[in-house]
C-alpha cells in the first residue's frame, strides 16, 4: 500500500519503478543501453540541438525572453571592473552578470510536475491534484517534489532516435496519429527500442530561427506537424515502445487546442497527461533538430548519441537545455 495513493490511473506505471520513484522511464536507460548509445557516435561530429535562449516563438504570453544584467558591487555594475580600483598595480578586469530567466521559454525539458491531473488517488471519490507516481502538486513555485533536479542527476545520456516528419510533410500543419507515424517510421527504417530518446523533427524550430528576432506568431501557429494526442493508438504505442523521453522541435509536441470542445471533460493536452502524469516520460520542446535531420538523411541513419541534462535546479518545473547529438 502506497501512502500517497491506493489506486493508480488506468494505463499508468505508478509504482512499477518503486514506491518513491521520481525518474519514470529514465530508469530504462541502463548502463548497457548507454554503452549501446555510445556506439552510435561513429564520426565524432556534434550537433547543438538548442535554439538561442532568447529565441522563443512568443506563443505563450506568460513566458518572456531572458534579461541579462550586471551584478552590482557597492551599488555599481560589476562589469569591466578593474581590480586596480581596490589594489593599485593589479591588472585583472572582471565581468559578472545575472539573468532573469523563464525556464520554458525556448529549448527546454518538462519535468513531471509541469503537468498533473485531478485524480481520485485514495478511492474515496475525491479527485486530488497530483502528479506522476501520486506525488502532490506543488503548493507554490519552488516546492514540487518532482523537480527537474532528479532528471539532471541522471545525466540524461542515451540513444537518440529521430523520426523525420518534415521530410514527408514539409512545413504543412498536419496532425500525425498512429497510422501516419508508423508509415513514416516504416518508410525510413526507424526502429524504437525501450530506453530510446525519441526526437520528432517537424521543422518548426528552424522556422523560428529563419524568422529572426520578430517571428510571425500567427504563421507559426499553422506551421509544422504535431502529434495527435487524442489518438488512443498513438498513446498506446508510446506505452508499448518503452520510449524513455519524447522530444520535438515544436512548442508542445502535440497539438494544443485553444479551448476544449463544448461539453468535453478530460485533459486538454492528452499526450502530456499520458506521458508526464501516467508514465513518467519527460517531454522536450523547441529543440533545433533540422541540421541533425539533414545529416542523418544524407548518411542514411536515424540513431545517434544524445546528451541532454537539464539545469540541476531543485524544485524547478522545467528547465532550459543545450542538448548535444554526437554521430
Steps between C-alpha positions, in 0.01 A plus 500: 500500500641836398440789745448743209251290303283190535403486134686611192373633166408244238794438268754656736822347632487656847699288741660282232840662559451523875265667743707819514624510140552847350676404174231312310610355168852641542549186711511311169827670399722239664882484476457235230275729295742790551785289362286421197432872458872578508545269201286741292771769529697375201634816336537721805294778339283699743180696452373759748125444519415820688353820368660815641324553833358834385323334206155392607204518264291721729205260494476503879431853629608399852858424394750766398858515370786495751628830640871526577633758743826571675560395858551802724781578739459792737208621291694497172498247213761229555578498129832591340605556859869560554655351812739794494211708638549317828866400478724723286729298279260211431410439135189281532179616330188301588138470382222336699134485400160357594194397303124514544402184318167340410603136517271378220527789255722329243666157463394319816400192698168453677534339842228271636360779717443720194165333447295282732134410513198489728476135603339303782817344637346368822185349351277713721333693220708815553715606202831650610758701302788256466795427274694190391510214751243677717727781613296807596506806282710784644342745741703782343798557270822333605331235714411205272621157607558408135736786410724476197810445719421127517518479123826699495668262742473215245703686237227431240727321256380226271417403145309761304271389218370752248160474330498746210144619440627810320656285229154372406269793579723809475372805688132406463294492821412132527368312802697174509334200659607139533448395136693796356781462753539128427501571126784750533698269729455204264602701195814630673592177679465651846497254789425620854612283791441527876716773653534702178471881498266565208535831310222610261615741228229734366707800383323738741812614686679566170211727402541687830869555423436601140254768611768682699437708810130562427334170406157502337297342780187451288696325225671276756161385628444340161854368448626145531363168617379424850418165657131427542466443873135399461601187302479218753707268281780756494489523880505121522807490273676742736418259783605184315816638335676571829623844392694667782424856386304663218643810334388728218618820335157660531359680801283229660578163331125452453231723354377745762140612464421855606201377699314171550202406284159566653415240761847339497638357825856377535850622424542793262850361425447122502852411385645710783272323744594159361875565508563729797218389730443132425830359370777729623626592153670841484408722206749720314376798299644751252817301432687600183508173306522611134880493447523161671208368292669611178826326594323180604303491175813553291678221686198265510489488877245583767688416824757699696640557847296761685614688811245742644502566877284790623609752760543337841263754650307355797126545479492625140200399291695520174846587382695639207722240339787505252476150353795354310461231234816309406500296179 
